[in-house]
Amino acid sequence: MPPVHEGVREPVTTNICAMELLGAQVWHYWLAVPLTVATVATVVKLVAGYVQKVVSPRYPKR
């Protein structure tokens, strides 16, 4: 019998249904799609805003 340390619990083993596990993986996978799209859109908007507010006034139209 392994030594028992104070405050450490034994690992809990549960039976996870295969469909629940598959659902968790599918949800996790599709969660990445909107996060990636939002991140790319934010970076593009940030760069466009920088060009509009900082770079454009340096080179005014003639």
ROSE-4610 file (N, C-alpha, C; in Angstrom, 1 decimal, always signed):
// ROSE-4610
residu = [M/M/M/P/P/P/P/P/P/V/V/V/H/H/H/E/E/E/G/G/G/V/V/V/R/R/R/E/E/E/P/P/P/V/V/V/T/T/T/T/T/T/N/N/N/I/I/I/C/C/C/A/A/A/M/M/M/E/E/E/L/L/L/L/L/L/G/G/G/A/A/A/Q/Q/Q/V/V/V/W/W/W/H/H/H/Y/Y/Y/W/W/W/L/L/L/A/A/A/V/V/V/P/P/P/L/L/L/T/T/T/V/V/V/A/A/A/T/T/T/V/V/V/A/A/A/T/T/T/V/V/V/V/V/V/K/K/K/L/L/L/V/V/V/A/A/A/G/G/G/Y/Y/Y/V/V/V/Q/Q/Q/K/K/K/V/V/V/V/V/V/S/S/S/P/P/P/R/R/R/Y/Y/Y/P/P/P/K/K/K/R/R/R]
num = [1/1/1/2/2/2/3/3/3/4/4/4/5/5/5/6/6/6/7/7/7/8/8/8/9/9/9/10/10/10/11/11/11/12/12/12/13/13/13/14/14/14/15/15/15/16/16/16/17/17/17/18/18/18/19/19/19/20/20/20/21/21/21/22/22/22/23/23/23/24/24/24/25/25/25/26/26/26/27/27/27/28/28/28/29/29/29/30/30/30/31/31/31/32/32/32/33/33/33/34/34/34/35/35/35/36/36/36/37/37/37/38/38/38/39/39/39/40/40/40/41/41/41/42/42/42/43/43/43/44/44/44/45/45/45/46/46/46/47/47/47/48/48/48/49/49/49/50/50/50/51/51/51/52/52/52/53/53/53/54/54/54/55/55/55/56/56/56/57/57/57/58/58/58/59/59/59/60/60/60/61/61/61/62/62/62]
x = [+0.8/+0.0/+0.9/+0.7/+1.5/+1.3/+2.3/+2.1/+1.0/+0.3/-0.8/-0.2/-0.2/+0.2/-1.0/-0.8/-1.9/-2.3/-3.6/-4.1/-4.2/-3.7/-3.6/-4.7/-5.6/-6.6/-6.2/-6.8/-6.6/-7.3/-6.7/-7.3/-8.7/-9.6/-11.0/-11.1/-11.5/-11.7/-13.2/-13.6/-15.0/-15.1/-16.2/-16.5/-17.1/-16.4/-16.9/-17.4/-18.7/-19.3/-18.5/-18.3/-17.5/-18.2/-19.5/-20.2/-19.9/-19.9/-19.6/-18.2/-17.3/-15.9/-15.8/-16.5/-16.5/-17.1/-18.2/-18.8/-17.9/-17.1/-16.2/-15.1/-14.6/-13.6/-14.1/-15.3/-15.9/-16.1/-16.7/-16.9/-15.6/-14.6/-13.3/-12.7/-12.8/-12.3/-13.0/-14.3/-15.1/-15.0/-14.6/-14.5/-13.3/-12.3/-11.1/-11.4/-12.4/-12.7/-13.1/-14.2/-14.5/-13.5/-12.7/-11.6/-10.5/-10.2/-9.2/-9.7/-10.9/-11.5/-11.5/-11.9/-12.0/-10.6/-9.6/-8.3/-7.7/-7.9/-7.4/-8.1/-9.4/-10.1/-9.6/-9.3/-8.9/-7.5/-6.6/-5.3/-5.4/-6.2/-6.4/-6.9/-7.9/-8.5/-7.6/-6.7/-5.7/-4.7/-4.2/-3.3/-3.9/-5.2/-5.8/-6.1/-6.4/-6.6/-5.3/-4.2/-2.9/-2.5/-2.7/-2.4/-3.3/-4.5/-5.4/-5.1/-4.8/-4.6/-3.2/-2.2/-0.8/-0.1/-0.2/+0.6/+0.0/-1.3/-2.0/-1.7/-1.8/-1.5/-0.1/+0.8/+2.2/+2.4/+1.5/+1.6/+0.3/+0.0/-1.4/-1.5/-2.8/-3.1/-2.7/-2.2/-1.7/-2.8]
y = [-1.2/+0.0/+1.2/+2.2/+3.4/+4.3/+5.1/+6.0/+7.0/+7.4/+8.4/+9.7/+10.8/+12.1/+12.9/+13.8/+14.6/+15.6/+15.7/+16.7/+16.2/+15.0/+14.4/+13.4/+13.5/+12.5/+11.5/+10.4/+9.3/+9.7/+9.4/+9.7/+9.1/+9.8/+9.3/+8.8/+7.6/+7.0/+7.0/+7.4/+7.5/+6.8/+6.3/+5.8/+6.9/+7.3/+8.4/+7.7/+8.1/+7.5/+8.1/+7.2/+7.6/+8.8/+8.9/+10.0/+11.3/+11.3/+12.5/+13.0/+12.0/+12.4/+13.0/+12.4/+12.8/+14.2/+14.5/+15.8/+16.8/+16.5/+17.4/+17.8/+16.8/+17.1/+18.0/+17.7/+18.4/+19.9/+20.1/+21.4/+22.2/+21.5/+22.2/+22.6/+21.7/+22.0/+23.2/+23.2/+24.3/+25.6/+25.5/+26.8/+27.5/+26.9/+27.5/+28.3/+28.0/+28.7/+30.1/+30.4/+31.8/+32.6/+31.9/+32.6/+33.1/+32.2/+32.5/+33.7/+33.6/+34.6/+36.0/+36.0/+37.2/+37.8/+36.9/+37.4/+38.0/+37.4/+37.9/+39.2/+39.3/+40.5/+41.7/+41.3/+42.4/+42.9/+42.0/+42.5/+43.3/+42.9/+43.7/+45.1/+45.1/+46.4/+47.3/+46.7/+47.4/+48.1/+47.3/+47.8/+48.9/+48.7/+49.7/+51.0/+50.9/+52.0/+52.8/+52.1/+52.7/+53.5/+52.8/+53.5/+54.8/+54.7/+55.8/+56.9/+56.6/+57.7/+58.2/+57.4/+57.8/+58.0/+57.1/+57.2/+58.2/+58.2/+59.1/+60.6/+61.1/+62.5/+62.9/+62.0/+62.3/+62.6/+62.0/+62.2/+62.7/+64.0/+64.5/+64.5/+64.5/+64.6/+66.0/+66.0/+67.3/+68.1]
z = [+0.0/+0.0/+0.0/-1.0/-1.0/+0.2/+0.5/+1.6/+1.3/+2.3/+2.2/+2.8/+1.9/+2.4/+2.8/+3.8/+4.3/+3.2/+3.0/+2.0/+0.6/+0.3/-1.0/-1.1/-2.1/-2.3/-3.3/-3.2/-4.2/-5.6/-6.7/-8.0/-8.1/-8.6/-8.8/-10.2/-10.3/-11.6/-11.9/-13.1/-13.5/-14.9/-15.1/-16.5/-17.3/-18.3/-19.2/-20.4/-20.8/-22.0/-23.2/-24.2/-25.4/-26.1/-26.1/-26.8/-26.1/-24.7/-24.0/-24.3/-24.3/-24.6/-26.1/-27.0/-28.4/-28.4/-27.7/-27.7/-27.1/-26.1/-25.5/-26.5/-27.3/-28.2/-29.4/-29.9/-31.0/-30.5/-29.3/-28.8/-28.7/-28.2/-28.0/-29.3/-30.3/-31.7/-32.3/-32.3/-32.9/-32.2/-30.9/-30.1/-30.7/-31.2/-31.7/-33.0/-33.8/-35.0/-34.8/-33.9/-33.7/-33.0/-32.1/-31.4/-32.4/-33.4/-34.4/-35.3/-35.7/-36.6/-35.9/-34.6/-33.8/-33.6/-33.4/-33.2/-34.4/-35.6/-36.8/-37.2/-37.0/-37.2/-36.3/-35.1/-34.2/-34.6/-35.0/-35.4/-36.7/-37.6/-38.9/-38.6/-37.7/-37.3/-36.6/-35.7/-35.0/-36.0/-36.9/-37.9/-38.8/-39.2/-40.0/-39.2/-38.0/-37.1/-36.9/-36.8/-36.6/-37.9/-39.0/-40.3/-40.4/-40.1/-40.3/-39.3/-38.1/-37.1/-37.0/-37.2/-37.0/-38.3/-39.3/-40.5/-41.5/-41.6/-42.6/-42.3/-41.1/-40.9/-41.2/-41.2/-41.6/-43.0/-43.9/-45.3/-45.8/-45.6/-46.0/-47.5/-48.0/-49.4/-49.9/-51.1/-51.7/-52.3]
